[in-house]
């Protein structure tokens, strides 16, 4: 195994070094091997939250002293961690260089002078050790025998081994005693591999196939650190939100002594956890989600972590993502990544993972990509080099190699036809963009346009009801048409019936949550009991659904899941049939979905049915997925190299996918495939025939890709965009008219002409595209936006830097646009701009330092979305309600919002069009004041009566009385409900409508019972206006907003519309005099 070879290499290196007693080894450094980060240096029993000294009367002073002590303790721990990391770096570099000199290439690209010093010291020690060896060989005689050690040398080595715990390896042969259960042999081997990484100061990737117990291997390793190495932490485990409870349960099951903290929950709950347990370090392992890491990064950054462990680590494959950048800020001694899919798209993503693990080794992505590019060197050499580089860091095993008790899963691609309705919709989609489908636009069609066509075609392959207007109705019924209008549903219906009879249980995966809605209706129609999880399912509901499905004797037959939401860390081994209703672009997502059932604990053979629409775009999606899977097999599972594969389909591939089968669709007159003759009446024998055909075609597809190697995959495309039906259209472009994809014949439809659109196009023709090249900007500048409030000086320095950069590249300012009669002015303007560039000078050292300093003073972490949310929330809650504003802004605390708001109100005039932003806030605050004023007057009115529902007197205005259609009893009831629920209560008028419907007072009042929330809001607005006017008439010197003088008001009709927006309803259309019409209607009904 790789671990045993790795450890042997370390022993050989140490042995060779020990022959030279005069060498100052890195192992002899005066530091503890494993410092205990949970203790302070001043008092072994003092934690970060305890405070020494006598209590003082001043609470603020006491808190200040506590904070100072806490910062001091955290600072000392970070210092000790830094010393340990330096020692680990020496051990790590010596170990890696002992494996292969390839690592020297990557290490030496790191510009850090400290790393270069370490490399120089290692080279010096190695040279002296080699020299000492040669001298010893000469003294030992001509046979080059090893000389005997002196007593002093042996004593020094024994002391060093005793001090550092000896060089003995920790190797478990069976499940360790600190694990409450029995681990499998390969899991024990995985534990030994993790231990060997730790002993050599290396971080790694545990990349076992899904279902092999990566969670248990990780927990057992943390148990080893606690019970054997006496390292209690702190460790942090970052996992998907859906697996938080599963990780906690696994810790409680296997290592109950480990003190686990789950950092999750609402804001208040998290605040209590942070104050009570996190800050006081009352934990060994902190388990939290990706979202919580971003939200609570300020607290988590304070710790000197022993291990950072990330589950489903492909989440940080993009080093530019927020999660990847935040986690890189955390200080830790070691890091461990857990993923069943270490390679998803290309080699750069693998570098991103290695860079997170060992930034001092893999610091330059370009050097990494260039080194393993197979274009200019022998392919076998590149393969061997990548294998040697990956071996120390990555452990990858598949079920078929290690888990003999688990039966291999059987995968069958089920090729299906389309129904008549699907054919019609498929044709409509292609006809809508027929030029793009034919590639007639040349390079004009954008990739986004093609992607949109692809998405629509895939929706059509799934079910036509995913399009608005496709489902027959209203009325909408749950009936057989759900089945016979989609080819996949016809086969699924027969398949589920068979599986239920044979006692199987089924997981159905789809990318589209709206398709799950259709499947949910189908399950209700067929009376199948089911559970469901998608991206919108709450965490607690996820856990409840999984437990309900897995409990003994569960009656749930089907589990509906979206591929992404249901593919992470969920154990559903009680099911043995997996249906992939559609395929994901990323084949690893489909593999994760399959392995929800095919994992340890599964006692049956798992069968996976992947639905593929024949002669349609889904065939090409499947081929591309097979290509990517073969790439993963060559690179990771067999330790072979690859060049960068395309992460996403290019335009030619998309065009090829769209064109595939398009001609047959246009030529079709009805359903295709198995549905062409049978329709919805597919029998059991037909299902057997479809499945048998699918097995045959699946084997052919797999055989096709098993023969392809690295270079084949690099140059392979599923089918050229210019090759179709065996003919190369690139060479026969002149004859394209003979083979053009002709749209189906369609009738001429009556055109509706818009005069507004005609005049708009005539008066405001589309602007011509500006083809002038954009002026280049200096590289590596901080993007400065006005809402981020960087210092003005920073913009000046960057403008100077840009001007000098343009001078260096010889940039010439183009002539500005304008009228011909102002040519001279435009020339002068260009000359001034060019003069500024010609006179530009580079920034000196002081100015560069100043620029760096100033770039830290703005609000660079605030983006446009955060700013817009801040403006809207300030208007909604008031500019000083920082807590409520922070709730509306992602990843911002109240303190951060307060700090931003303080600067905003000092410098808002620097923002372009600041007036409209300030107006939003002021209008919102004015709305709040009006609502509060109405609320107070309503409460005052109600307090005048003991029983308002019977005694309340409403002083109607003359205009309101003339058009009054509500009775006084109804109005009193509405005012009582307004006072009860609150004027600004969410869903106010829906609540009022419900109260009216259950009140015995209006059981036979059809008019009142039939009022909609919009109509109730208008009536309440009128009543509130009446009450405000009543009090203002009594106190004419003070209006609603404290303005002297009596307020003028318009007629009641206008009143009902003026303040609709205040009460949260859309304003009514003017002006139908609804009150009078309703009055007449009501009389007629009586």
N, C-alpha and C positions, 0 to 999 in steps of 0.2 A: 504493500500500500504506500501511497505517497507520504503519509505521516511518518511511517517508520524510516523511510529514506531521509526525510527531512531531519529527524532527530539524530540519525546516524551522522549526518553531515555536521551537525553542531558538535557532537562528541569528537569527531575527527579534528575539527578546527580547534577546539579547546585543547585537545591533546597535543597538537602541533605547537600551539602557543605556549603550553606549559613547559616545553623543553628549554625555554629561554628565561631563566630566573631574573635576569636584569630588566626584562621588559615590564613596563608599567601597564598592566592589563586594565581594560575598562571595567572588568568584573570586580576590581579591587577598589572601586570608588567608595568613599566614606558616606554612603547613603543607605537607608533601609531598603531592603528588597521590595517590600510591599507596605508602604506607609498606610496607616489607618486614617482615612480621611474623615471618619465620623467623630474623631476626637480633636479637641483643640490642644494647642501646645501648652497652654497655661494650666489646664486642669483636665485630667482624663475623663472626668464625669461632666464636663461642661459642654453643652451643645450650643448651637448658634443662637438659640432663643433664651438661654439662661443668663442671668445678670448677676455678677458678683457685687458684694458690698452691701451696706446697710440701706434700707429703704429711705427715700427722701420724700419730703412733703410735696414737692412740685412734680406733678405727673408728666408734664412736658419734658422736664429735665431728665426724669427717669427713662422715658422713651428714647430720648436723644442718646443717653448713655448706652441703652440696649442696642440701638442701631449702630453706634460706633463699635461696640464689642462684636456685634454680628459681622460687620464689614471687616473687622480685623481678623476674625476667625476665618471667614471666607477667603480673605486675601492670603493668609498663611497656607491654607489648603491649596490654593492655586499655585503658590510658590513651590510647595512640596510636589505637586503634580508636575510642574515644569521640570524639576530636577529628575523625577522618575522618567519622564518622557525623553529627556536627553540621554539617560542611560539606556532606555529601550531603543533609541535610534542607533546607538553604537552597536548593540546586540543585533538589531535588525539588519543593519547594513552589512555587518560581518557575516551574518548567516546567509543573506541573499547573494552576496558576492561569492560565498563558498559554493553556492548551487550553480550559478552560471554568471559569467562576466557580462551577460546581456544587461543586467540591472545597472551596471556602471554607466551605460549609455543614458539611461533615463535619469539616474540620480544626478549626474553631472550637468544635465540641462537646467537644474534648479539654481536660480541666481542667489539663493540665500547664502551669505558668507559663512554662517555657522555650520551649514551642512558641508561646505567645502573644507572647513577646518576639521570636521569629523572624518571626512574621507582622507584628508592628508595624514591625520593621526593613525587611521587604520592602515594606510599604506606603509607608514613608517614602522608601525609595530610588526606588520607582516614581513617587511624587509629585514628587520632586526631578528625576527624569529627564524627566517630562512637562513640568515647568516649564522645564527647560533647553531642551527641544525647542522650546517655544513661543518662548522668547527667541531661540533661534537662527533660527527662522523669521522673526521680526520683523527681525532684523539682515540676513537674506538678501534681503529685498525683498518686494514685494507678492505675487509669484508663489509664495510659500511654498517657496522652493528650499532644499535642504540646504546649510548653510554648510560651508566647507572646514575641515578639521582643522588645528590648528597642529602644528609639528614636535614639541613636547613631548607633545601628546596622542597622536600617532602612535607616538612612541618608547615611551610608557608601555604602549600596547596591544600593541606588538610584544614588549616584555619580558614582559608577562603571558602572551601566547600561547606564548612560548618556554619560560617557566617551567612552564606547565601543559600542555605538549605541543601547544599550538595548538588552534584550534576546528575543525580539519579532521575530518570524519567518516571512520570506518573502514568501508568498504563493499567487500565481496568480490563480484566478478563471476563467479568460478568457484571450484572447490574449492581451499582454501588449501594452500600448499606443506607446511605442518607436518602435514597429514593424509595418512596412508599409504594413499591410495585416492582414489576419485572420489565426490564427493557429488552428489546430484541438485540441479537448479536450485531447487526449492522448499525443500530442506534448507539450501542456501546462503542463501536468503532468510530462513529461520528463524534461522540464525546471525547475519545482519545485524540482525534484530530483537532478539535477545538482546544484541548489542553496543550497540544504541541504548538499551536499558534501562540497561545498565551506565553509559553515558556520562551519562545523566540521573539517576543515583542511584536508580533505581526497581527494585523487585523485581517479578516477573511470574509468570504461569501459562502454561506451554507446554501447550496443550490440543488438540494435533493428534489426529485420530482414530487409533485403535490401528493399528499397522502402518506408520506413515509415517516411522519412524526418529527418534523423540524422543530415544532414547538417543544416537544418533550426533550429533544437533544439540547436545546438552548436552556431550558429550565434546569436540566441535570448539570449543565456546565456552571450555571450560577450557583447551584447547590455545591458543586465542587469548590468554587471560590470561597464560599462561606464556611463549609465544614472542614475542608482540607487545608486551604491556603489562609483561612481566617481573614478573608476580605469580605466584609459585610456590605460593601457598597460605598457610595450610592450608585446604583445602576438606573438607567432609564430605558424603557422598552416602548417604542413608538409603533403603533399598530393601526390598521383600519378601524374605524368606529364600530363596525359590525362585529369585530372579534374581541372587543374589550372584555366582555363578560367571559368569553371562552378562555382567554389568557388567565384571568383571575381564577376561574374554576380549575384550570390545569395546575396552577401554582398550589392551590389548596389541596389538590389531589396528590401531587407527587412530592412537593416539599412544603408541608404546612408550616415549618418553622420560619420560613422566609416572610418577613414583614412587608406586605404588598400594599401600596397606595395606588388607587385608581383615580387619576385626576380627570374628572369629567363632570358634566352637569351644568345646571343653570348658573348664572353669574354669582348669585348669592351663595349657592352651595360651593362653588369653586373658591370663592373668597374665604369661606370658613375652612375649607380643606388646606388652602395655602397657609393661612395664619396658624391653624392648629397643628398641622402635620408636616407640610412641605418645608416651611421656613425653619421649624424646629428640628428638621431631619428625623422625624419619627417614622422612618421607613427604610427598607433595604432596597426595594425595587419600586420605581414609579412607572406605572403603566398609563399611557395617555395616547390620544389620537393625533393624527396629522393636524387637524383643525385646532386642537388645544395647544399644540406646539407653537403655531403661528399666533394664537391669541394670548398665550401666557409666556411668550418668549422672554419678556423682561425678567420674570422670576426664575425661569429655568436656566437662563444664562449665568446666574450667580454661582451655580454649583460646579465643583470639580468632579465630574463624573468618572467613575472607574470604567464603566462600559456604556456606550450608546449602541442600542440594538434596534434595528429597523426591520419590521416585518413587511412583506410585500414591497421589497426595497426598489423594485423597478419604478416606484413613484418618484424617485430622485434621479432617474436616468437622464433627465434634462437638467444640466447644472445651472441653467438660468432661471429655473422655477423658484417661486418664493420659498417652498419647503426646503429645497436643496440649499439655498443660500442661507436661510435661517439656521438650519442644523449645522452648517459649517462654522457658525459662530460659537457653538457650544464647545467648551473645553473638556476634553476627555483623554484618558490614557489609552484606551483601546476602543475599537468599533467592530461591530458584527452586523452583516447584512444577511437577511433571510429572504430568499425568493425562489420560487419554483421556475421562474422564467428569466434567467440572467441575461439572455440575449433575445431582444424582441425585434429589432429592426437592423441595427448596424453596429459596427465596431466602435464608433464614437460613444454610443450609449454604454458599452462595456468599460470604456475609459472613464466615463463619468463616475461609475461605481468604484473603480479602482482609485480614482483621484480622491474620492471621499474617504476611502479606507486609509490610503497612504499618500497624502499630498506631497510629502517630501520625496517620494520615489516617482510617482506619476503626476508631475506638475504641468507638463506641456502636452496638450492634446495633439498639436500639429506634429510634434516629434513622434508621438505614439502612432498616429495614423500613417505617417511617412515610412516609419520603420517596418510596418507590417503591410505595406502596399506591395502586392505581388506583380506589379506591372513590369518592373525592370529587373527582377531577379528570379532565381529558380523557385518554383512554387513549393517544392518539397522542403527547401530550406526555410521558407517563411512558415510553413506548417509546423516544423520542428521548433522554430523559435517561439512562436506563440504558445505552443504546448508547454515549453519550459518556463515561460513567463507566467502562465496561468496556474501551473501546478501548485505552487506554494499557497495560493490565496483561495482557490476555488475547489470545493468538494461537490461533485455532481454524481448522483446515482439514480437509476431508474428502477421502477417496481419490478420489471421483468428480471433484473439482475439480482435483487436482494430479497424480495418478498415472495418466496415460493408458495406460501399458502394462499396468496391472492391470485385468483384466476385472471388471466389477461382479458382486457376489455375487447369487445368485438365492435368494430365500427362499420356501419353500412351507410353509404350514400344512397338515398331514396330519390330517384329521378322521377319527377311528376310533370304532367301537362298543366295547361291553364284552362279555366272555365271560359265560357263564351263572354261573360261580363269582363273577365280579366283581359281577354284579347282586345276588346273594344277600348278599355282604358289604356292598355299598352300602346295601341295605335294612336290614341289621342295624344299621349305624352310625346311619342316620336314625331307626330305631325306638327306639334306645336313648335318644335325646334328642328324641322327637317333639314335645314341647311347645315346646322351643327352636326346632325347625325350623319350626313353625307360628307362632312369635312369640306364643304364647299366654301367656307369662309376663310380658308387658309389659316393664317395665324391669328385671325381676329377673335375667334372664340376664346374666352378666358377659361382658365381651369375651374374657376368657381361655377361658371355656367354649366360645364360638363359634369361637375360633381353634383349639381342640382338635378340634372337629368338622371344621373345614376341613382340618386336617392329616390326620386319619384318612381323609377322603374322597379327598384327593389321593394318599395311599398306595394306596387301593383302585384308583384310576384307573391307577396304575403297574403294580402286580402284586399279586394277593391273597396271595402267599406272604410278603409283608412283615408279615403278621399271624401271631402265634403260633398254631399249630394248624391253619392253612389247608392247608399242604402235606401230601399223603397220605403216611402212614408212621407208625411205622417198619415195614419198612426204608425209608430215604429213597434214592430213585434219581434219577440224572440222565437224564431221558428226555424224550419228546415232550411230556409234560404241562407242562414248563417253558414250552413255546410256546403250546399251544392253550388254556391257562387264563388268558391275558391278551391282550386285543385288540391292544395295542401290539406284543407279541412276535410275533404272527402276521404282521403287516405288516413288522416289522423283519427277520424271518427271510427273507421273500421279497426284501426290498430288499437285504439284504447279499449274498444269492446273486447278484443281478443286478449289484451293484457290483463284486464280485470278478471276475466274468466280463469286465467291461468295463475292468478294470485300475485301478479307483479304489481309494483307501485312505480309511478312515473314522475319524472322531473321534466318540465317543458321550459326551454329557454328561448327567449327572443330578445333582439336588441331594442325593440319598440314597445314602450309601456302601453301605448294605445292599442297595440295588438293584444296585449294581455287583457285589456278591457273586453275585446271581442271574445277571447278564450274564456273569460270569466262568465260572460253571458252564455256561452256554449255549455260550460260546466253546470250552470243553473238549469239550462234547458234539458240536458241529459241526466240531471240529478246526480252528478259526480261531486263528492265532497272534496274540497280543495283548500290549500293555503296559497298565499301570494306575498311576494317580496319584490319591490322595485325601488328605484332611486328615491322615491318620496316616502317610503315606509319609515316610520319612527324607529329609533333604536330599540325601545322596549317592545314594540310590536314585532320586530324581527325576531327577538329572542323568544317571545311567546309563540310565534308561528313555527319556529324550528323545533321547540320543545314539544309542541302539540303534534307535529308530524312524526317526531321520532319516538314518542312515548309508546310503551308496549300496548298492543291492542288498538292502536290508533285507527280510526275509521277514515282518515284522510287518504284519498287515492291519488290525487294529483297535487303537485307543487308547481305553481307558476312563478317564474323568476325572469328578471331581465339579466342578460349575459354579464354585464359589468357589475351590477349591484349584487347579484347572487353568486358571483364567482370567487369571492374572497373569504377564506377562513371559515366556511360553513360546512358542517359535517351532516350529510344526509345519506348515510350508508343504509338506511332502512329502505331506500329505493334501489331498484336494479335496472330500470329502463330510463334512458336519457334521450329526449327528443330535442334536437337543435332545429327549431322551426326555421331559423335563418342563420347564416354564417356571419361571424364578425370579421371585419377587415383584418384584425390582428388574430392570427390563429391561436396565439397563446391564451387569449381570453376564452376561446372555445375549449381549450384543454383544461383550463381552470374550471370551467363549468362541468365538464365531464367528470373531473376528479372530485366533485362534491359527493358523488356516489362511489367512484372507484378509488377507494382508499382503505387504509387498515381498519379492520372491523367488518368489511364487506364479506359475506359468506356465499353470495351467489355470483354468477357470472354477469357482469354489467354489459348490456348491449346499448350501443349508441346509434340512433337513427338520425342522420342529417338530411333534412329535406332540401332538395335542389330542384329548381324549376328548369325543365329541359328546354334547350334552344332559347335561352334567355340569358340575361346578364349574370344570374347567379352562378352559372357554369364557370364564367371567367373569374369571378370572385373566389370560387373554390380552388381553381388552378393557382391563383396567386398565393393563396394561403398555403397550399401544398409546397410551393416553391420556398416560402419563408421557413416552413417547418424543416425542410431538407437542409437549409442553411444552418439552422440551429443545431441540427444533428451533427453536421460536419464540424462546427466550430467548438461547441461546448461538450457534447456527449462523447465525441471521439477525440477531443482535444486538437482539432485541426483549425487551420487559419481561414480567414475570409477577408475579402476587401469589402468596402462599405457598400451595403445593399441599400437600395432606395427605400427610404422610410415611408414614402407615400407614392401612389401611382402618379406617373406623369401624364401629360395631356394625351400623348399617343396611346398609352395603355387605356386611359378612360374611354377614348374614342373607339378603341378596339372592343372594349366591353359593351359599349352601347350598341355598336353595329352587329355584335354577335346575335344571330337569330332574327334580326330585324326584318329581313326580307320575308322569311317564313311567316312572321306575324302578320305582315301586310297581305300576304297571299291567303291567310287563313280565313275561312268563312264561318268558323264556329270553334268549339273547344278543341284542344290539342292533346296529344299524348294518350294516356289511358282513358281520358275523359271524352275523347272524340267519338267513341262508339257507345260507351256505357253511360256517360253523363254521371249523375249522382248514384246510379244503380251499380256501384262497384261491388262485386261479390268477394267471398273469402278466397276463392281460387285466383281471382285477379290480384288480390293483395299478395298472395304467395308468389305470383309471377313477377309483380313489381319488385318485391324484396329480392328475389333471386337475380333479376336483371341488375338491381342495384349492387349486389355483392360482386357480380362479375365486373361491372364498370369500375367499382372501387378498387379492385385488385389491379385492373389495367392502369388506373391513374397512379396508384402507388408504385407500380413497376416502372412507369415512365420516369418518375423522379428519382427512384433509387439508383438509376444508372448515371445520373448527372453528378459531376464533380464541381470543384470550386470555380474553375474558369467557365464551365458550362453555365452555372447559375449566374455568374457575373454578367455574361453576355446574353442570357436567356430572357426572352419575353414570351408570354403565353401565346401570343399570336401578333404578328406585325399589324400595325394599324392600316397598312396598305395591302395586306394579304387577307383575302376573304374568299371563302368557298374555293380555295386552291388556286386562286389567280392573283397575281401581283398587280395591284392597281397603280403602283408607282411607275412601272414601266409602260403601262397601257393607259396613261392619263388621257391621251387623245381620244380614246374610245370609251370614256367614262359614261357617255350618254347611253351606251348600249346596256350597261349594267347598273344603272342608277336605281337607288331604292325609291320606288315610286310610292307616294302616299295613297291611301285608299280613296276611292271616289267619294265625293261628298257633295251634298246639295248646296246651292247658293242660299245663304241666309239673308234675311232682311237686315239691312244696316240701320243702326241708330246714330244719327249725326248730332254732335254736340256743338252748338254755336259758340258756347263759352270756350271750348277747347280750340275752335278755329281761330277766334279773335286772340286768344292767349298766344297761340303759336305765331300768328301774324305780327302781333305787336311786340312780342318778346321772343325773337328767334333764338335757337340754341347758340351759346357762345362757342366761338372757334377754340379748338384746343391749343393751348400754348405749347409750342414745340421747342421753345428756347431751353437750352441746358440749364439745369439748376446750378447756382454758384456753389462750389465745393466748400465744405467746412473742415476745420482742423480735426484730426482724429482724437479720440479719447477725451471728449469734452463732456462736462456735466450737462445733461439736458435741463435747461432753465425755463420753467413756466411761471407766468405771473402769479398764479394762485399758490405757488410754493414759497413765495416770499424769501428768495435768496437775497443776500446783500447786493445793492446796486453795483458795488465795486467789482463783484464777481463777473457780472455781465460785461463790464468794461474790460477786465483782463482777458476774458474769453474772446471778445471782439478783436482785441489787439492780437491775440494768438491766432485767430482766424485770418486776419489781414496778413500776418507774416507768413502763414502757411500758403496763402494764395500767391504771395510774392515768390515763395520758393518754387512753386510749381509753374510759375509763369502765367498765371491766370489773367485774362484781359476782360474788363467789365464790358458787357454788351450794351448797346444803345437802348435806353428805356423806351417803352411804348409811348405813343402820343401822336398828336396832330402834326401834319407836315409843316404847318405855319409856325410851329414852335420848335423846329429842328435845332435852332441855335441854343435854346434853353436846355434841350435834352442833351446836346453835346457838352454843355458846361457841366451838367449834372454828372454825366459819365466821366468827364475829366477830373472832377473833384473826387469821385469814388476811386478812380484809378490812382490819383495822387496819394490818397490815404493808403492804398496797398503798397505803392512804390516806396513810401516813406516808413513803412512798418519796420519795427525792430523786434527781435525776440525778447521774451520775458527773461529777466535775470533770476538768480537763485532766490533772492528775497521775494520777488513777485510770484514765483512758482510756489514757494512755501505759503505765501499769503493766499494764493488761489486754492491750494489744498485745504487750508484752514477755513476759508470762507465757504467751500463746498460742503462743509459739515454743519453749517449754521442754518440752512434753510429746512424746509419740510419736504425733503426729497422722497420720503416714503408715502406722501399723499399724492394720489393720482387724480385724474379728472373726475372719475366716478365718486371718489371720496369727497371731493370738493362739492360736487352737485348734491350729494346726500347731506352734506353739512348745511348747505343753503336751504334745502327743502325742510330738513329737520328743525332748523332754527326758526323757520316760519311756522312750523307745526307746533312746536313746544315752547317757543320763546328763546331768545338769544342766550339766556343765562341758565337754562335747564340742561347742564352738560351731561348729566346721567342719561336722560332720555335721548339726547342727540347721539350719544355714543352707542346706544342700543340700535340705532338705525344705520350706523356706519360699520362696515366689516372691519374687524381686527383693530379697532381703536378703543382705547380706554377713556374714561371720563377725564382723567388727568391730561391725556394727550389732546383731547378735544378742547379742554380749557386753555391749554397752552396755545393751541392753534387759533382759538377764538380771540385770545388777547391780542395776538399779532394781527389777525384779520381786521379787527375794528380799528387798529392803529394805521394800517397800510392798505385798506381795501381800495383806495383811489388808484392804486397802481395796476389794478386788474382792468383789462379791456371790457368795456360795456358794464362797468360796475353798477351803474344805476339800476339795471334790470335785476341784478342779484339783490341789491338792497331793497328794491321794491317788493320782491318776493317775501323777504323777511318782514318788512314793515306791514305789508298787507296781511300776512299771517298773524302778526301780533295784534293788528287792529281787529281782525276777525275774532281772536281769542277774547279781546276786551269786550266786544259786543256780546259775545255769547255769555261771558261772565256777568255783564250788566243785566241781560235778560234773565239769567238764572237767579240773580239776587232779587230782582223785582217779582219774579214768579214765586219765589219762596216767601217774600214779604206778603204777597197777595194771599197765599195759602194759609199763612199763619194767622190771618184775620178771622178764620172760621174754624169752628170746632169739628164740623163734618163737612169738608169742602165739597164732597160729591153731591150733597143735597143742598147746602147753603150758599155755595159760591155764586156770586152775582157778577155777570160779565156786562160791561158797559160798551155795547156795540156802537160803532160809528154809524152815521146815517147811511153812507154808501154800502157798508157791510150789511146793514139790516135789510136794505132793499133787495139784495141778492142772496140772502141767507138761505141755504139749503140744508144745513145741519141743524138739528134741534139743540136747544140749550143743554139738555141732558147729555147729548153726545159731546158737545164742546166741553162741558165740565169733566166728563170722563177723560177726554184727551189731555186736558190741563193737569189733572191728577196724575195721569201716567207720565207726563213730561216731568213733573216734580219728583215722581218716584224713581224713574230710571236715570234722570239727568239729561239736560239738553244735548250734551256732547257725547252721550253714551254710544259706543259702537253698536251698529245694527239696531238703532233705536226704533225705527219705524217698523221693522220686521217684528220686534218684540211687541209693539203696540198692536199690530195686526193680530198677533197670536192671542193677546189678552182680550181683544174684542171678540174673537171667535169662541172663547171659552166662558165669557161673562154671561150669566143668566139674564142680565138686564136687557140684552139685545138679541135674544134668541130668535125672535121673529122680525128683527129689523134688517130686512134684506139690503137696504141701501147702505147701512153702516157696515154690515158684514162683508159687503163686496168691495169696499174701498181698498185700493192698492197702497203699498208703502209710499209711492210718489205722491198720490193724492192726499194721504194723511199728512205728509210733510208740508204740503202747501197749506192745508188747513191750520196746522200747528203754527206755521209762520204767521198767518193772519191773526191768530189768537194772541200770539206773543206780541205782535205789533200793537194790538188793541190794548194789552195790559201796559206796555211801555207808554203808550199815548195817554192812558188813564192817569198814570202817576206824573207824567210831564205836565198834564193839564192842571193837576193839583199843585205842582211845584214848577211853574213856567219859567223860573229864572235859571233852572239847571237842566240841561239836556242830557242825553244818554252818555255823552263823552265829556261832560263837565263844561260845555260851552254855554255861555249865557244867551238868553233869548229863546223864544219858543221855536221848536223845530218844525219846518214845513213837511208835510207828508202828502203823498199822492193818494189816489183812490185805492180801494181795497184790492182791485184786480192787479195793480202794480205791486202792491204789498206782498201778494202771494208769490211773486216771482223775484222780488228784489233780494230777499235774504235766503233763497233756497241754497245757495252755495255755502252760506254760513252754517246751515244745519246739515251739511254733508250730502245734499241731494242735487241732482242736475236741475238747472233752471228750466221752467216750463216754456213752451213756445207761446209767443204772443200772437193773437189774443182771442181765444175762441169763446170767452164768456161761458166757461164750463158750468158755472154755478146755475145759471138760468136754464140751460139745456137739461141738466140733471134734474132740476126741480120739475120741469115739465114731464120728463120721463117717469119720475117717481109718482106724480099724480096719475099718469096714465096707468101705471101698474096697479094702483089702488082702485 
